Amino acid sequence: MKMKSSKLLTRKDLMKTFWRSFTMEWAWNYERQMNLGYSYAMIPALRKIYKGQKGKMVSALKRHLEFFNVTPWLSTFPLGISIAMEEQNELNPDFDPESINNIKVALMGPLSGLGDSFFWGTLRVIATGIGTSLALQGNILGPILFLLIFNIPAILARYYGLYLGYNIGASFIEKVQKTGLMDRLSYGASVLGLGVVGAMVATMVTLNMPLKLGTGKGAASVQSIADGIVPGILPLLFTLFVFWLDKKGVKAQWILLLIAAIGIFGAWTGILG
Amino acid sequence: MSPIITAILLALTAMLANGEYFLGSSMLSRPLVTCTIAGIIMGNVHAGIVMGATLELAFIGSFSIGASIPPEIISGSILGTAFAIGAGKSTAVALTLGIPIASLVLIIKNLCFIFILPFFVHKADQYAAEGDDKGVGRMNLLGGFFSVNLPIGLIVGISYVLGSPMIKAFLGIIPKFVINGLGIATGLLPAYGFALLLKLMINKRNVVFFVLGFALAVYLKVPVTGVAIFGGCLALILTGYAAFKAHGEPTAATAGPAPERNSTNSSDKNGGIDYEDEEF
């Protein structure tokens, strides 16, 4: 992608930031989350922009060691904006350096909202759906396709995000928020993701009730009765039950334990099979 | 292969999996990947792949959004697979062992987060104050390695050596119906993952698409990939092709069949995402 012309930086400098952004979650910490990864990715550009000005370099490094967190595959977008703004800070004496972190902070929420629903809720779910359906048959393409389907778009987003952020800079954010574009993209991602989750609940949650009701010729298994109402309704109800437990605030460990207990109890009594 | 060499290979697998966070958060830590590699090391690729798929579904809801730390799936899936294949047992056993291991190792991982990593974070502040950018960068690289990557490798390697004979003896005394029951549980566990995904995404405006995806799968037997294609088209249409307007062309929020917002003002204030609306 084309880079806007710059007095201080070259394409090579931005590419260093691109590669360094891959380590965004490497030293993720409770205190300031992605701060080490973010400053690590900023360093090549900062070094070039503030060459020989130790005072400015110190405050820039401190600035980017502040708290930061965003969906990692979109981290290059705020990085691009930060680099463009640091450059402005050096070239324009009236520039307020505080605005650099203000923009970063303003971006975290909306960008993560969009990124989490797209990357975690949509792209990963599709990659997992396709990968696991092959892998369940023991096909080695399962894990391979899983990685490709997820990572190709993720790396493209990382690449274009950097240039988009750098070229358009901070003004873009204001525009996007005013038009509600971010909200619409996020909604679109949830439409796609939820559809896939619905299909996965239908095909990947397995619940069989071979228990017969009635005697002799009239006997029918609970399974066939339930499937007569809506096919796959038992897995669906079970998923909603777990959803409800989770909403009630039941801890993850207890839910997992309960599911294991239901399985063992079901096998022991013959209700489930 | 001697158990020590196997243990070292499994430990390296764990470090590669955690290396995901050095390599662009590239999903290397997911069971689909780690169990496959563990299967290759244990000499049963087929079993490794199938266990990977099962554990992947069980852990589909375990991922780190914001500040939440999910169970430590790397150790759980690698050790679960290695023990199950080593003892000649089924996928259900891999999952049965994997889940408690993941929960236990999470405690150790959190200890590392609390006691080791902050040292690097604060050391980076010192370097920044001295204007030493190389030092700051080094803290990023070393911090991740010593606080998380190396400990996970050590835990997996040591647990394999110590645990292997114990696990074999333990599996010998478990009654048959328990193993069968855990097999049933492997079919139920994905429900938990899907419940967590629903919590993340669902609200009044989009619940209908969950129902639609479900109905397409059960009545029309559309596979997951097909549903993804339908869903993608639908998403583009419903958002008025917003994804193609990302380059800053003005898109009027009211144009197109976009869903009504509860309150345009409140969504503008917190940056376009109305988090209150996310609760269903």
Interface residues (C-beta under 8 A of the other chain):
Chain A: S21 F22 T23 M24 E25 W26 A27 W28 N29 Y30 E31 R32 Q33 N35 L36 G37 S39 Y40 I43 L46 R47 K54 G55 M57 V58 L61 K62 L65 N69 P72 W73 A106 G109 P110 S112 G113 L114 D116 S117 W120 G121 R124 V125 I126 A127 T128 G129 I130 G131 T132 S133 A135 L136 Q137 G138 N139 I140 G142 P143 F146 L147 F150 N151 A154 I155 R158 L164 I168 F172 K175 V176 Q177 K178 T179 G180 L181 M182 D183 R184 L185 S186 Y187 G188 A189 S190 V191 L192 G193 L194 G195 V196 V197 G198 A199 M200 V201 A202 T203 M204 V205 T206 L207 N208 V230 P231 G232 P235 L236 F238 T239 L240 F241 V242 F243 L245 D246 K247 A252 Q253 I255 L256 I259 A260 I262 G263 I264 F265 G266 A267 W268 L272 G273
Chain B: Y21 F22 L23 G24 S25 S26 M27 L28 R30 L32 V33 T36 V45 H46 A47 I49 V50 G52 A53 T54 E56 L57 I60 F63 S64 I65 G66 A67 P71 T96 I99 S103 F113 I114 L117 P118 F120 V121 A124 D125 Y127 A128 A129 E130 G131 D133 V136 G137 M139 N140 L141 G143 G144 S147 F177 V178 N180 G181 L182 G183 I184 A185 T186 G187 L188 L189 P190 A191 Y192 F194 A195 L196 L197 L198 K199 L200 M201 I202 N203 R205 N206 V207 F209 F210 V211 L212 G213 F214 A215 L216 A217 V218 Y219 V222 P223 V224 T225 V227 A228 F230 G231 G232 L234 A235 L236 L238 T239 G240 A242 A243 K245 A246 H247 G248 P250 T251 A252 A253 A258 P259 R261 T264 S267 D268 N270 G271 G272 I273 D274 Y275
